[in-house]
Each structure stands twice: as C-alpha cells, then as structure tokens.
Amino acid sequence: MNPVRGPLQRIIGALHRVENAAVFVVFMATIILPILEAAGRPLGFSLSGGAEYVSHLVLWLTFLGGLSATRASKHLRLSTADLVRHPGLRVVLGVFSSGAAAGVSMVLAYASWQVVAVSRADGVVLPIGLPVWLSECVMPVALAIMALRFVWRAPGGWVGRGIALAFLPVGLLFDHFPDLVMGSPLLFSGVVVVAAVFGAPVFVAMAGVGMLLYFTDETPVSAISAEIYRLISSPTIPAIPLLTACGYLLAEAQAAERLVRFFKALFGWMPGGVSVLVTAVCAIFTTFTGGSGVTIIALGGLAMGMLASDHYPERFRLGHVTATSSLGLLFPPSLPVILYAVVVSTSPDISVGADRLYLAGLVPGVLMIVLVAAYGVWVGRKVEPPRPSFDWAELGAAAWAAKWELSVPLVVIVLFAGGFASMVEAAAIAAAYALVVECFITRDIHPVHELPAVITKAGLLVGAVLVLLAAAMGLSAYCLVEAELPDLMLEWVQQHIESPWVFLLALNGILLLLGSILEIYSAIVILPPILAPMALYYGVDPVHLGIIFLANLELGFLTPPVGLNLFLAATRFEVPMVKVYRAIVPYLVILFVSVMIITYVPALSVGVSKLFDDQEKAHVVDDLAQPAVLQVAPNPRPFAEQGGGADGASLPRGSTVGGGDHRGLGDDGDRTPRPDAHQGGGLSGAEPGGQDPESRGFGRGDGDHAETDRAPPGDSRG
C-alpha cells in the first residue's frame, strides 16, 4: 500500500465529511427560519432581517450543494452523451467536456469574485453584524473548487487530467486577449455547447454562452454572477430546497410500502385494480420527488413485482411502470410547478403564481392518470387475475397506516390556499412535518445515523438544480433584454402562423421534441421565457401555457429515442432499449390524446383556476381602497427589510406588518402596489391583472395573464 495515499485519502474523506456536515446544517437552518416566522406571526414576533438570512442560506445551499453534485457527478446533463458507444471516443469526449466545464467554472469564479468586491466596497452588513460580502464569498470559492473537481474527474487517468487542467487558464483570455474573444464568439460558444452535448453539465453551456454574449456586447462577464445572486434572492426560490427535502425524506422511508397497501385496499378488488394502484402510487411519488427518475428507481422493482404476481404480460408491466412514473407533475407540492412559475415570470409583462398553476393542474393531472389507469383496467379484464374482495377493515387499517404520507399534500394546500402561510413557509412546515413523521413517529429514518445522509442527498439535488437555474437566468436575461429574442421570434411566427390552433399544434410538437432531449429542469429554465410572449400574442393564457408545458414534459419523458424514463427503465430493469420502445407505444398514444385534450380545452385548466378568482379580487380591491394601511403601525420597519416574512414573499392572506394588511403588494416587498395588483387573482397578490373584457383569445380570461399591447390575430385591439 502506498504510504502517502493512505493519509491523503483520510484527509480527503475528512474534508468530504465537513462538506456534508455544512450542507446538513445550512439545510436545517433553511427549514427552521421560515417556521419560526410563521409560528411567531400570531404572537406578534418577527425575525429582524429574516428574508435576508433565508436568502443567504439558500445562496450557501446552492453552492455547497453544487460542490457536492460535482464530487458525485450528479450535475444535470443532456442524455445525448449516452449515445456514444465507442470506448476510446467516450474518453476523448469526456476529457474535452471535463476541461470545458473546468474552464467555464473558473471564469464564473473570477466573475463572482468581482461581484463580491463590489459588495465589499458597499460595506453592507446583515442585522447580526456579518458583512454581506463575507457570506457571498461562498460563490467564488465553491466555483473554483468545482473547476478543480471537474479536472480531477476527467477520464483517462493523469493524462486526461493534465489535458483538462490546460483549460483552466482559458478564462484569462477575457482580460488579456479580449480581441481574440470578440473576434470568435461563435467558436467559443460552439465549444461549450459541444461540450454540453457530450457530457459537460448543462449549466456550463448556459453560463459559458451567456458570458460570451455579454462580453461581446461589451458588458462585464460579472453580469452572469450578478444574475445568479439576484435569482437566489427571489422570494419563492427557498420553496425549491424545502420541497426537495420533503420528497427525499418520504422516498428514503417506508412511505412507498404504506402507500401501496392503501391503494391496494382501495383498488385491488376491481378489474385491473393492481395496475390502477401502480398508477396512483407512482403518480403520488413523482409529485413528492419532483421528477420521475426517483420514482422508477425507488418503486420500479416493487411495482413490477406486484404486476407480475397478478400475471400481467411482461411488455405491459415494463410499459406501465415506465409511463406511470412520469405522471403527477401537476399536483402540489410538485417542484417543477414552482420552478416554472419563477422562470416564466422573468418574461416582460408576464407573471404566473404557483398557486394558480396548482389549481389549474388538478383536472388535467387527473385526466392523464384516469386515461392511463383505464388502459390498465382494460388489460386487467383480459388477464383476469384472482382478485380479493373489497374489505372495509383493511382499507381503514391501510389508510390509518399511511395517514402521515397521505396528509403531506394536504398540509401544503391547507396552509397555503387557506391563507395561513406563504408558499415558502408552507414548504418549510411540510419538510419539518415529513422529518418528524419519518424520524420520530414511523421511525423509518434514524435521526442521528441516517437523517444527515438523506438531507445531504437532497442538498446535492438542490445544488444541481439551482446552479443550473441561476446560469439559465443569466443567459435568459441577455436573450430577453439585450437580444430581444422573444420579439424576434414573435415577429417570425406572426409572418408564418395566423391561427392560434395551428400555433398550439406547433407548440406541442416543439415541446414534445425538446422534452425528449432535455432533462426536466433544463427544459423549464430554457423554454418558458421564450415561448410565453409568443403564446400571449395568440391569446393563450399564461396559466394554460404552463399546464400545456408541464403535460408535454410528462409525455416527453417517454418519447423515443432519448426520453429520460426510457433510459432509466432500461437501466433499472436491465432490458434493451428497443424492448422499452415497444412497451411504451400504447402509453405514448394515450398521453398524446390527453395532451391534445388539455391543449384544446382550456376550460379544464384556467376554468378551475378562475373559480377562485372573484373572492381574491374582492380582497385586493378592498385593500387598494385603503392606501394608508401600511403606515398605521407604530415604529414600522421598511417592508423591504422585513420581506413580508422569513421567506421574503408576501405574507399570507389576512397577515399584517405592524398591524397593517398588505395584500396586493409585489413579491419584491415594495410598498407601492403593482399597476396590475388590483386585477390580480392570486392568493399572494403575485398574479398579473386581467385584460379588457372585450379581448378575445384562446383560454384567456380575467386575472390570468399580464397586460400586453400585443393583440392576437383577428383581434380589434390596437
């Protein structure tokens, strides 16, 4: 044994444990702070600077989690890299991709340090006296270590690492050879895009292209890092790590077995009952975990075994488990819904609240589940397996055993929709609820030996997602503002497509194609800011567009040749890809039909959402009739300091800041109501206003989208 290697490994192992401990501590603090704010509000207690603390915790969680994701090679990548089969070529492309990732990460570290330097010059401090710039140092430090880790993980041994290391100084070109970069922007952009296609993380391509675009536009590359920091400070972003923690706690416990027992008691007696049970359990699990990958890995073996025991054909078993693992993205507390709401609201004149999307997604989500379950019933009738009789006692016992898991979505819905807590506070309570249940009630997770590992795994996914989202926001800011890409695309679409129906058909085709190539979070952060203005022009309600988008992603998971679920199923069940393709064909047809129904019957989505509008509009109108309400409190603090709560989002309905109600205020905590606040219909006052009642559009209605001066074809408005 190498005498040096042993001590070195121990040192590296110790550093990894310190890193994991830091992720755990920061994650737990992120859960606790919003709960303290929610619990203290009825008692008149409020954390001074609570919003700032949560923002900085999420900043640390983003980059510590991103650091862990780099160590574990868990950053989100395009599935196209798996198509390369030649071993030698895979090594060459792996070295190239690792080097490009290292080079871009080092440039990001340099740009982040410039942001820290500006913050240090400003001299701003947190309420506890800690300089803000000191907390922000986590950005350049983590990114620099990520660059070194990309080099270390390059294939090909020391030769590969040496080649990847040579990419690190490329960032010096920005400072010392600007003319070279300015003269070849397409070359450098092509390098990072090709690197992403063949294995580099998607955030590398987005950040790299974004920096090149800003640089060629004579804007400092630190603009990307500034966008990262701006995003992390968004009031709804903390809900992402909190709901991720909730999902991981349920996935690591025995929740799946309890849910299976409950749905078996509920559906097992009917023809095809086991297939219905698999559909329901997989959909609920995907709702908790935010993506179908975890569902196939966690439930795939159990679901396949249950279908096999009832003598379902092998092809049906494979297709059914693969397809049902893509359902459930439209239900609360699904993470992609919140992420979509955050991303699409970066588009000018468009703002969509997560609460509106959850309401609008209920009927479409149920429709997709019912159609898939109906096919399972049809196959089950032909198989005719022995079925148990319905047993009320077993149903009651199973429901009682699964009561904690079944109540998690209700906790989020009641707290948030009932106006008792903001979205972030409800997410924090749900995470703490799942933690207490699985650690101290069911005792599936040991609070000392297992809980830190579960939270660390959740932090790894959070880091991968938020780093990607932050990089995408930097690129999107350039495309939306500097390059005016949506306007250019809208002009092209106007010239070639006149009918909203044809536009929706083309939209579904594009989403289906890209959804089969892009990982779900990549698709969400790239496409909505570009598609939303075009859809709005054709009168497509932004809420309706969100449901169409997410429904297409569920279908895209299953679309050959590179749908994510297809790869996961082939790997999990050890079958050839071609066999998975054949098994999934009936479900492609079923889900395509459901997507078409959702697309061309907007009442299924926006109709449900509008049922809750009138009451909320009345609340907002009443508030705007009392413009001085925020100034009646003794010694009021600026609302921007309080952030409306520990999460920085607007307080739940009926809450006050120093005795004043503030519904209708924007999410940024400004005292001035937004111009469209009197028309918004959302619970948090974050939704855009309605349009002229005379306006005509596809699925358009009061309170569903922002004001716009773009008229759909055939509309008489100017």
C-alpha positions in Angstrom: 0.0 0.0 0.0 1.2 3.5 -0.9 2.2 5.2 2.5 1.2 8.6 1.1 -2.1 7.5 -0.5 -3.5 6.3 2.8 -3.1 9.6 4.7 -4.2 11.6 1.6 -7.4 9.5 1.4 -8.1 10.1 5.1 -7.7 13.9 4.7 -9.9 13.9 1.6 -12.5 11.8 3.4 -12.4 14.2 6.4 -12.9 17.2 4.1 -15.9 15.4 2.5 -17.5 14.8 5.9 -17.0 18.5 6.7 -18.7 19.5 3.4 -21.6 17.1 4.1 -22.0 18.5 7.6 -22.1 22.0 6.2 -24.8 21.1 3.8 -26.8 19.5 6.6 -26.5 22.4 8.9 -27.4 25.0 6.3 -30.3 22.9 5.1 -31.8 22.5 8.6 -31.4 26.3 9.2 -33.3 26.9 5.9 -36.1 24.8 7.2 -36.3 26.3 10.7 -36.2 30.0 9.9 -39.5 30.2 7.9 -41.2 28.0 10.5 -40.1 30.4 13.3 -41.5 33.3 11.3 -44.9 31.6 10.6 -45.2 30.5 14.3 -44.3 33.9 15.6 -46.6 35.9 13.5 -49.8 35.2 15.5 -47.8 36.2 18.6 -46.5 39.5 17.1 -43.0 38.1 16.8 -40.9 38.7 13.7 -37.3 37.9 12.9 -35.4 41.1 12.0 -33.9 40.6 8.6 -35.4 37.1 8.3 -35.7 37.4 4.5 -32.0 38.2 4.2 -31.0 35.3 6.3 -33.0 32.9 4.3 -31.6 34.3 1.0 -28.1 33.8 2.2 -28.8 30.3 3.5 -30.2 29.4 0.0 -27.1 31.0 -1.5 -24.8 28.8 0.6 -27.0 25.7 0.0 -26.8 26.3 -3.8 -23.1 26.4 -4.0 -22.4 23.8 -1.3 -24.9 21.5 -3.0 -23.3 22.3 -6.4 -20.0 21.4 -4.9 -21.3 18.1 -3.7 -23.0 17.4 -7.0 -19.7 17.9 -8.8 -18.0 15.5 -6.5 -20.7 12.9 -7.1 -21.0 13.7 -10.9 -24.7 14.5 -10.3 -25.0 17.7 -12.2 -27.8 17.7 -14.8 -26.6 16.6 -18.2 -28.1 16.0 -21.6 -29.0 12.4 -22.2 -27.3 12.6 -25.7 -24.0 11.8 -24.1 -25.1 8.2 -23.5 -25.5 7.7 -27.3 -21.7 7.5 -27.7 -20.7 3.8 -27.5 -17.1 3.7 -28.7 -14.9 3.4 -25.5 -12.0 5.4 -26.9 -14.2 8.2 -28.3 -16.0 8.4 -24.9 -12.7 9.0 -23.2 -11.7 11.7 -25.6 -15.1 13.5 -25.4 -15.1 13.1 -21.6 -11.7 14.8 -21.3 -12.8 17.6 -23.6 -16.1 18.0 -21.7 -14.4 18.0 -18.3 -11.9 20.6 -19.4 -14.6 22.9 -20.8 -16.5 22.6 -17.6 -13.4 23.4 -15.6 -12.6 26.4 -17.7 -16.1 27.9 -17.6 -16.4 27.2 -13.8 -13.1 29.1 -13.2 -14.3 32.1 -15.3 -17.5 32.0 -13.2 -15.4 32.0 -10.0 -13.5 35.1 -11.3 -16.7 36.9 -12.2 -18.2 36.0 -8.8 -15.2 37.5 -7.1 -15.8 40.7 -8.9 -19.4 40.8 -7.5 -18.0 40.1 -4.0 -15.5 43.0 -4.5 -18.3 45.4 -5.3 -20.3 44.2 -2.3 -17.3 44.7 -0.1 -16.9 48.3 -1.3 -20.6 48.9 -0.5 -20.0 47.9 3.2 -23.5 46.4 3.7 -23.9 44.1 6.8 -26.5 41.7 7.9 -28.5 42.5 11.0 -26.2 40.3 13.1 -23.2 42.4 12.0 -21.8 39.9 9.5 -20.6 41.7 6.3 -22.6 40.6 3.3 -19.5 40.2 1.1 -18.2 37.6 3.5 -21.2 35.4 3.0 -21.0 36.0 -0.7 -17.5 34.5 -0.8 -19.1 31.1 -1.0 -19.7 31.8 -4.7 -16.1 32.2 -6.0 -14.7 29.7 -3.5 -17.2 26.9 -4.4 -16.9 27.6 -8.1 -13.1 27.4 -8.0 -13.2 24.1 -6.2 -15.8 22.8 -8.7 -13.4 23.7 -11.5 -10.7 21.6 -9.8 -13.1 18.7 -9.3 -14.1 18.7 -12.9 -10.4 18.4 -13.8 -9.9 15.6 -11.2 -12.9 13.6 -12.6 -11.7 13.7 -16.2 -11.3 10.2 -17.7 -8.1 8.9 -18.9 -6.1 9.0 -15.7 -3.4 11.6 -15.2 -3.0 12.3 -18.9 -6.7 13.2 -19.1 -6.5 15.3 -16.0 -3.5 17.1 -17.4 -5.3 17.9 -20.6 -8.4 19.1 -18.7 -6.2 21.2 -16.5 -4.9 23.1 -19.5 -8.5 24.5 -20.0 -8.3 26.5 -16.7 -6.3 29.5 -18.0 -8.7 30.0 -20.9 -10.6 32.5 -18.7 -7.6 34.8 -18.8 -8.5 35.4 -22.5 -11.3 37.7 -21.3 -8.9 40.0 -19.6 -5.7 39.8 -21.5 -6.8 38.9 -25.1 -10.3 40.5 -25.4 -9.9 41.0 -29.2 -9.4 37.2 -29.7 -12.7 36.5 -27.8 -14.5 39.4 -29.6 -13.4 38.1 -32.9 -14.5 34.5 -32.5 -17.7 34.4 -30.3 -19.3 31.6 -32.3 -16.2 29.5 -32.0 -16.1 29.7 -28.2 -19.9 29.3 -27.9 -19.7 26.3 -30.1 -17.0 24.7 -27.9 -19.1 25.0 -24.7 -22.3 23.8 -26.5 -20.5 20.7 -28.0 -19.0 20.0 -24.5 -22.5 20.0 -23.1 -23.8 17.7 -25.8 -21.1 15.2 -25.0 -21.2 15.2 -21.2 -20.5 18.6 -19.6 -23.2 19.8 -17.2 -25.9 21.9 -18.9 -25.2 24.9 -16.6 -21.7 25.0 -18.1 -23.1 25.6 -21.6 -25.6 28.2 -20.4 -23.1 30.1 -18.3 -20.4 29.9 -20.9 -22.6 31.1 -23.8 -24.1 33.8 -21.5 -20.7 35.2 -20.6 -19.6 35.2 -24.2 -22.7 37.1 -25.3 -22.3 39.7 -22.5 -18.6 40.1 -23.3 -19.2 40.6 -27.0 -21.8 43.2 -26.1 -19.2 45.0 -24.0 -20.8 44.0 -20.8 -18.7 42.7 -17.9 -18.8 38.9 -17.5 -19.7 39.5 -13.9 -23.3 40.1 -15.2 -23.8 36.4 -15.1 -22.8 36.1 -11.4 -24.9 39.1 -10.6 -27.9 37.4 -12.1 -27.1 34.3 -10.0 -27.2 36.4 -6.9 -30.4 38.1 -8.0 -32.1 34.8 -8.6 -31.1 33.3 -5.2 -32.7 36.4 -3.6 -36.0 35.6 -5.2 -38.7 35.2 -2.6 -40.1 32.0 -3.9 -36.8 30.2 -4.5 -36.5 28.8 -1.0 -39.5 26.6 -1.7 -37.4 24.5 -4.1 -34.9 23.1 -1.5 -37.7 22.8 1.1 -40.0 20.7 -1.0 -37.0 18.7 -2.2 -36.1 17.8 1.4 -39.7 16.7 1.9 -39.7 14.5 -1.1 -36.4 12.8 -0.2 -37.5 12.1 3.4 -40.6 10.3 2.1 -38.6 8.5 -0.6 -36.0 7.2 1.9 -38.6 6.0 4.4 -41.0 3.1 4.0 -43.7 5.5 2.7 -43.9 3.6 -0.6 -44.9 0.4 1.1 -47.6 2.1 3.2 -49.0 3.9 0.1 -49.0 0.6 -1.8 -51.0 -1.1 0.9 -53.5 1.8 1.0 -54.1 1.8 -2.8 -54.2 -1.9 -3.0 -57.0 -1.9 -0.4 -58.8 0.8 -2.3 -58.4 -0.5 -5.9 -57.3 -4.2 -5.6 -60.8 -5.6 -5.7 -61.7 -4.1 -9.2 -60.6 -5.5 -12.6 -57.2 -4.1 -13.3 -57.0 -2.9 -9.7 -53.3 -3.6 -9.3 -52.5 -1.5 -12.4 -54.6 1.3 -11.0 -52.8 1.0 -7.7 -49.4 1.2 -9.5 -50.6 4.3 -11.4 -51.8 6.1 -8.3 -48.7 5.3 -6.2 -46.2 6.2 -8.9 -48.1 9.5 -9.6 -48.1 10.5 -5.9 -44.4 9.6 -5.5 -43.5 11.7 -8.6 -45.5 14.6 -7.1 -43.4 14.4 -3.9 -40.0 13.9 -5.6 -40.5 16.4 -8.4 -39.3 14.1 -11.2 -39.9 10.6 -12.4 -36.3 9.4 -12.1 -36.5 8.8 -8.3 -39.9 7.1 -8.8 -38.5 4.4 -11.2 -35.5 3.8 -9.0 -37.4 3.7 -5.7 -40.6 2.0 -6.8 -39.8 0.2 -10.0 -38.9 -3.2 -8.5 -41.9 -3.2 -6.1 -44.4 -2.2 -8.9 -43.0 -4.7 -11.4 -43.3 -7.5 -8.8 -46.9 -6.6 -7.9 -47.9 -6.7 -11.6 -46.0 -9.9 -12.2 -47.8 -11.6 -9.2 -51.1 -10.8 -10.9 -49.9 -12.3 -14.2 -49.8 -9.2 -16.3 -47.8 -9.6 -19.5 -44.1 -8.6 -19.4 -44.5 -5.9 -22.0 -47.4 -4.4 -20.2 -45.5 -4.4 -16.9 -42.5 -2.7 -18.4 -44.5 0.0 -20.2 -46.9 0.6 -17.3 -44.3 1.3 -14.7 -42.2 3.4 -17.1 -45.2 5.5 -18.1 -46.9 6.0 -14.7 -43.6 7.2 -13.3 -43.9 10.3 -15.5 -47.3 11.3 -14.0 -48.0 13.6 -11.1 -46.0 16.7 -12.0 -49.1 18.9 -12.0 -50.1 18.3 -8.3 -49.0 20.1 -5.2 -46.3 20.1 -3.9 -44.6 19.3 -7.2 -41.3 21.2 -7.5 -41.5 21.8 -11.4 -44.6 23.8 -10.9 -42.9 26.3 -8.6 -39.8 26.4 -10.8 -42.0 27.1 -13.9 -43.7 29.9 -12.1 -40.4 31.5 -11.1 -38.9 31.2 -14.6 -41.8 32.3 -16.7 -42.3 35.4 -14.5 -39.0 36.7 -15.7 -40.6 37.4 -19.1 -41.7 41.1 -19.5 -45.4 41.7 -18.8 -46.0 38.1 -17.6 -46.4 36.8 -14.0 -47.8 33.5 -13.0 -48.2 32.3 -9.4 -47.5 28.7 -8.4 -50.9 28.6 -6.6 -52.7 29.4 -9.8 -50.8 26.6 -11.6 -51.6 24.1 -8.9 -55.3 24.9 -9.1 -55.2 24.8 -12.9 -53.3 21.5 -13.0 -55.8 19.5 -10.9 -58.2 18.4 -13.6 -55.6 17.9 -16.4 -53.5 15.9 -14.0 -56.4 13.7 -13.0 -57.3 13.3 -16.7 -53.9 11.9 -17.6 -54.0 9.5 -14.6 -57.5 8.3 -15.4 -56.7 7.6 -19.0 -53.6 5.6 -18.1 -55.4 3.7 -15.3 -58.3 3.0 -17.7 -55.9 1.3 -20.1 -54.7 -0.8 -17.1 -58.2 -1.8 -16.3 -58.8 -2.8 -19.9 -55.7 -5.0 -19.9 -56.6 -6.4 -16.4 -60.0 -7.6 -17.6 -58.3 -9.7 -20.2 -55.7 -11.1 -17.8 -58.4 -11.9 -15.2 -56.1 -12.4 -12.2 -57.7 -13.6 -8.9 -59.0 -10.5 -7.1 -59.6 -10.1 -3.4 -63.0 -8.8 -2.3 -63.3 -5.3 -1.0 -62.5 -5.1 2.7 -63.5 -2.0 4.6 -61.5 -3.1 7.6 -58.3 -3.5 5.5 -59.0 -0.1 3.8 -59.3 1.6 7.2 -56.2 -0.1 8.6 -54.2 0.8 5.5 -55.4 4.4 5.5 -54.5 4.7 9.1 -51.0 3.3 8.5 -50.5 5.7 5.6 -52.2 8.7 7.2 -49.0 10.7 7.6 -47.8 10.3 4.0 -51.3 11.0 2.6 -51.6 14.1 4.7 -48.4 15.8 3.4 -50.1 17.4 0.3 -53.0 18.4 2.4 -50.6 20.3 4.8 -49.2 22.3 1.9 -52.6 23.0 0.3 -54.4 24.0 3.6 -51.7 26.2 4.9 -51.1 28.0 1.6 -54.5 28.1 -0.1 -56.1 28.8 3.3 -54.0 31.9 3.8 -52.2 30.6 7.0 -48.7 30.7 5.5 -46.8 31.8 2.4 -45.6 29.2 -0.1 -42.1 29.1 1.4 -43.5 28.8 5.0 -45.9 26.0 3.9 -43.0 24.2 2.2 -40.8 24.6 5.3 -43.6 23.2 7.5 -44.1 20.3 5.1 -40.4 19.4 5.2 -40.4 19.6 9.0 -43.6 17.6 9.1 -42.1 14.8 7.0 -38.9 14.9 9.1 -40.8 14.5 12.4 -43.1 11.8 10.9 -40.3 9.6 9.4 -37.8 10.1 12.2 -39.9 10.1 15.4 -43.3 8.6 14.6 -42.8 5.9 12.0 -39.0 5.8 12.9 -38.1 4.7 9.4 -35.1 7.2 9.4 -32.7 7.3 12.3 -32.3 11.0 13.3 -28.6 10.6 14.0 -27.3 7.8 11.8 -29.5 8.3 8.6 -31.1 11.7 8.6 -27.9 13.7 7.8 -27.2 11.5 4.8 -30.8 12.0 3.5 -30.7 15.7 3.9 -27.2 15.8 2.2 -28.6 13.9 -0.8 -31.4 16.4 -1.0 -28.8 19.2 -0.9 -26.9 17.6 -3.7 -30.0 17.7 -6.0 -30.9 21.3 -4.8 -27.4 22.5 -5.7 -27.5 20.9 -9.1 -30.9 22.4 -9.9 -30.3 25.9 -8.5 -26.8 26.2 -10.1 -28.5 25.3 -13.4 -31.4 27.7 -12.8 -29.0 30.5 -11.9 -26.9 30.0 -15.0 -30.0 29.9 -17.2 -31.3 33.1 -15.7 -28.1 34.9 -16.7 -28.5 33.7 -20.3 -32.2 34.4 -20.3 -31.6 37.9 -19.1 -29.4 38.6 -22.2 -31.8 36.9 -24.6 -34.9 38.6 -23.2 -33.5 42.1 -22.7 -30.3 42.7 -24.7 -31.0 40.5 -27.7 -34.8 40.8 -27.6 -35.1 37.2 -28.7 -38.8 36.8 -27.9 -39.7 39.8 -30.0 -37.6 38.5 -33.0 -39.2 35.0 -32.7 -42.7 36.5 -32.3 -42.1 38.6 -35.5 -41.2 35.4 -37.4 -44.1 33.4 -36.0 -46.5 36.3 -36.9 -45.4 36.0 -40.5 -45.8 32.2 -40.8 -48.7 31.3 -38.4 -52.0 33.0 -38.2 -54.3 30.6 -36.4 -53.9 30.1 -32.6 -54.9 26.5 -33.2 -52.0 25.9 -35.6 -49.7 27.7 -33.1 -50.7 25.4 -30.3 -50.2 22.3 -32.6 -46.7 23.6 -33.4 -46.1 24.4 -29.8 -46.9 20.9 -28.8 -44.6 19.5 -31.4 -41.7 21.6 -30.2 -42.3 20.8 -26.6 -42.5 17.1 -27.3 -39.3 17.1 -29.3 -37.3 19.2 -26.7 -38.9 17.4 -23.8 -37.5 14.1 -25.0 -34.0 15.6 -25.2 -33.7 18.0 -22.2 -33.8 17.0 -18.6 -36.9 18.4 -16.9 -35.3 21.2 -15.0 -33.2 22.2 -18.1 -36.3 22.4 -20.2 -38.1 24.5 -17.6 -35.4 27.1 -17.3 -34.7 27.4 -21.0 -38.0 27.4 -22.8 -40.8 29.4 -20.9 -39.3 32.9 -21.1 -39.0 32.4 -24.9 -42.4 30.7 -25.5 -44.6 32.8 -23.2 -44.6 36.1 -25.1 -45.4 34.2 -28.4 -48.2 32.3 -26.7 -49.6 35.5 -25.2 -49.7 37.1 -28.6 -52.0 34.3 -29.8 -54.3 34.7 -26.8 -53.0 31.6 -24.9 -53.4 32.2 -21.2 -50.0 32.0 -19.4 -51.6 29.6 -16.8 -52.9 27.4 -19.6 -49.5 27.5 -21.3 -47.9 26.3 -18.1 -50.2 23.3 -17.9 -49.6 22.5 -21.6 -45.8 22.8 -21.0 -45.7 20.5 -18.0 -48.1 18.0 -19.6 -45.8 17.8 -22.6 -42.8 17.2 -20.4 -44.6 14.2 -18.9 -45.0 12.9 -22.4 -41.5 13.9 -23.4 -40.1 11.6 -20.7 -41.5 8.7 -22.7 -40.6 9.8 -26.3 -38.0 7.8 -28.2 -35.2 7.7 -28.8 -33.8 9.6 -25.7 -36.7 10.2 -23.3 -35.4 10.1 -19.8 -37.7 7.4 -18.5 -36.7 5.1 -21.3 -33.1 5.2 -20.2 -34.0 4.8 -16.6 -36.3 1.9 -17.2 -33.8 0.1 -19.4 -31.1 0.5 -16.7 -33.3 -0.3 -13.8 -34.9 -3.5 -15.3 -31.9 -4.5 -17.3 -33.7 -4.7 -20.7 -32.7 -3.5 -24.2 -33.8 0.0 -25.2 -35.7 -1.4 -28.2 -37.8 -3.5 -25.8 -38.7 -0.4 -23.8 -39.6 1.4 -27.0 -42.1 -1.3 -28.0 -43.6 -1.5 -24.5 -44.2 2.3 -24.3 -46.2 2.7 -27.6 -49.7 2.4 -26.1 -48.9 5.0 -23.5 -47.5 7.4 -26.0 -50.8 7.3 -27.8 -52.8 7.7 -24.5 -50.8 10.6 -23.2 -50.7 12.3 -26.6 -54.5 12.2 -26.7 -54.6 13.6 -23.1 -52.2 16.4 -24.1 -54.3 17.3 -27.1 -57.4 17.5 -24.9 -55.6 19.7 -22.3 -54.4 21.9 -25.1 -57.6 22.5 -26.9 -60.0 22.5 -24.0 -58.6 25.3 -21.8 -61.6 25.2 -19.5 -60.0 22.2 -17.9 -57.2 24.3 -16.6 -58.0 28.0 -16.5 -61.6 27.2 -15.8 -60.8 25.7 -12.4 -58.4 28.4 -11.6 -61.0 31.1 -12.3 -63.4 29.6 -9.8 -61.1 31.0 -7.1 -60.6 34.5 -8.7 -63.6 36.5 -7.7 -63.1 36.2 -4.0 -59.4 37.1 -4.2 -60.1 40.1 -6.5 -62.5 41.4 -3.9 -59.8 41.2 -1.2 -57.3 43.1 -3.4 -59.8 45.8 -4.3 -60.7 46.3 -0.7 -57.0 46.7 0.2 -56.3 49.2 -2.5 -59.2 51.3 -1.2 -57.1 51.8 2.0 -53.8 53.2 0.7 -52.5 54.3 4.1 -52.9 50.9 5.7 -49.2 50.2 6.0 -48.5 53.4 7.9 -50.7 52.9 10.9 -48.3 50.8 12.7 -46.1 52.2 15.5 -42.4 52.2 14.5 -42.9 50.4 11.2 -39.8 48.9 9.6 -39.4 49.2 5.9 -41.3 46.4 4.3 -38.3 45.6 2.1 -36.3 44.8 5.3 -39.0 42.5 6.7 -39.6 40.9 3.3 -43.1 40.1 4.4 -41.8 37.1 6.3 -38.7 35.0 6.7 -39.1 33.8 3.1 -39.3 37.3 1.7 -42.5 36.6 -0.1 -45.8 38.4 0.6 -47.4 37.3 3.8 -50.4 35.1 3.7 -53.9 36.5 3.4 -55.0 38.3 6.5 -51.5 38.8 7.9 -50.2 42.2 8.9 -46.9 44.0 9.1 -47.0 46.0 12.3 -50.8 45.9 12.2 -51.4 46.6 8.6 -52.6 44.4 5.8 -50.6 44.5 2.6 -52.3 42.3 0.1 -51.7 43.4 -3.4 -48.0 44.2 -2.9 -45.4 42.8 -5.2 -43.2 39.9 -4.2 -40.2 42.2 -4.0 -41.5 43.7 -0.9 -42.0 47.2 -2.3 -44.6 49.4 -0.6 -46.1 50.5 -3.9 -48.8 48.2 -5.3 -48.0 46.9 -8.7 -50.0 48.6 -11.5 -51.8 45.3 -12.1 -52.4 44.4 -8.5 -56.0 45.4 -8.5 -56.7 42.9 -11.2 -54.7 40.0 -10.0 -56.5 37.0 -8.7 -53.8 35.1 -6.8 -53.6 34.3 -3.1 -50.3 36.0 -2.7 -51.1 39.0 -4.8 -48.4 37.9 -7.3 -50.6 37.2 -10.2 -50.9 39.6 -13.1 -54.0 41.5 -14.0 -56.8 40.7 -16.3 -57.4 42.2 -19.8 -60.0 44.1 -21.4 -63.2 42.1 -21.1 -63.7 42.5 -24.8 -60.4 40.9 -25.6 -60.7 37.5 -27.4 -58.1 34.8 -27.1 -57.5 31.1 -26.6 -58.2 30.3 -22.9 -57.9 33.9 -22.0 -59.8 35.4 -19.1 -59.7 37.9 -16.2 -56.8 37.7 -13.9 -55.0 35.0 -15.9 -52.2 36.9 -17.5 -50.4 40.2 -17.6 -51.4 43.3 -19.5 -50.0 43.4 -23.0 -50.3 45.6 -26.0 -49.9 42.7 -28.4 -53.2 41.7 -30.0 -53.9 38.2 -31.3 -54.7 37.7 -34.9 -58.1 39.0 -35.7 -58.4 41.0 -32.5 -59.6 44.5 -33.0 -57.5 46.0 -30.2 -54.6 48.3 -31.2 
